[in-house]
Amino acid sequence: MRYRTRVTAPAAALFGTAVALTVGGGAHAAPGEPGASGAPGSETLGDPVYPSLGNDGYRVHAYHLDFAYDATTRLVDATATLELRTTQALTRFSLDCLGLDIRTVRVDGREAVFEQVDEKLRITPARPLPKGVAGTVRVTYGADPRRIAQPLTGWVVTPDGFAVAGQPNLAHTVFPCNDHPSDKADFTFRVTVPAGLKGVANGSLVCTENLAEGRTAYTFRSRSPMATELVQITVGDYVVKERQGPHGLPLRDVVPTARAEALEPALALTPGLVEWLEARLGAYPFETYGLLPCNSDDPAAFDFTGLETQTLTLYKPNYLLQPEPKIGSHMMHELVHSYFGNLVSPATWADLWLNEGHADFYGLLYRYERGWPDSLGLTTLEARMKATYALGDQWRHDSGPVAAPNAANLFDNQRYVGGVLVLYALRELVGEDVFHAIEMAFLARYRNSSATTQDYIAVASEVSGQDLSGFLRDWLYGTVTPRMPNHPDWTVTPVASSFAVPRQRTGGHHDNSATL
């Protein structure tokens, strides 16, 4: 769950207008010249919220990220190796990239021409790449995690290192990539740190190397493909605490050493959370789960409470020091993202409600089952949905329909509890058993992939045995709130000319999950 709006500044405004251009060996025809075979790949995937995000002409199969952190300079030396397969013949292609000092680029072992323009790294290989071939791109670069301030960077700077927060469109400030959730890939990480620090990343630890001068290299591998926005790499004075979850599931928390004892009550809640959710959504889908209370109390370090990086949820440590009724529902929200958001990723950022609506839906159910009043003092999902229903037209006026966000209102309430309202309406229409069958079928069909809102509508129609496209499209795309099934007495408050919550947010901390 990410709670902020990004205001994108042109790269030139952040780093000046200089463009790095390196020419590698090997003569070849320039794109469009006689002898060139193919064409430049598109520098967009056409996302309706972030149209400049992502690149076409290829798909990434795997990323191998090698980071070395220098505690004295606080800089990172890195290599990103991408295994990709072309979907068209390419004379040139691009990666998303911003704020990184690119040193070399090699394609299939040969030096390549590259240039950094705005938020793209344009690469011209020594030889054009035919359609349907596998290739390797190796980029060496340096990074200063402090170069760009939040919220325009995916780096979370801490006193003893860093963490990563790439959602929705900032992973490419950490490593060159095809930064779009529709292009999920396998990931391997090697993190080298000096003595006294630990490096951790998504997935499972597969290798530890003791190097010269007291340095240690930790290698992690993710068993399942990931979207770039879900990558987590962290360096700091951490202790890794391991425990067992349901059915022997390995749980691991990465905790600031000095806070390990104080944070233990919150960390100990995870096995029970997993057990509750598995009873509703099936077996936990990844090889491990745990929390990363980032080692920073700086309110500017990041402007959200929790973020669902795959297998390792990033949190503000002080938030987790609260009693269980204050944090349990939100911890469930983040765990639900392992299913909706991570296992099944949004095909576009307009489909974010699938992530956040589901996370809030189950998070609220968990809260009310335990008798914990929500922020409105309500104690049942029906009461909360009635209150939300009354706001339906106002939210559609201020933030657009649930499944039609823009970059400025992407993380507004409409995608969170507004998404819950859609799911509640669907459950009221089809009944609890059919609703559960829809959820399970959707997760199974798009496991380890990405899905659109239309995909969810199609599954709901198929499983329920009735055409739900009109019903769900009205709820998801309509400008007027539809009638709520089974609740003819519910009413919608007329739209006011002005509203207490501004439509456009230009940054800062705004937590919109109903589970907080």
PyMOL commands that set and color helices and strands:
alter all, ss='L'
color gray80, all
select helices_A, chain A and resi 11-15+171-173+212-214+228-230+246-248+257-267+270-281+317-321+324-336+349-369+381-390+392-399+413-415+417-430+432-445+453-464+469-477
alter helices_A, ss='H'
color red, helices_A
select strands_A, chain A and resi 21-22+39-40+58-70+75-86+90-96+101-107+110-111+113-117+120-124+134-143+155-158+161-164+186-193+198-201+204-210+216-221+233-236+238-244+250-256+291-293+306-307+313-315+344-346+449-451
alter strands_A, ss='S'
color yellow, strands_A
deselect
rebuild
show_as cartoon
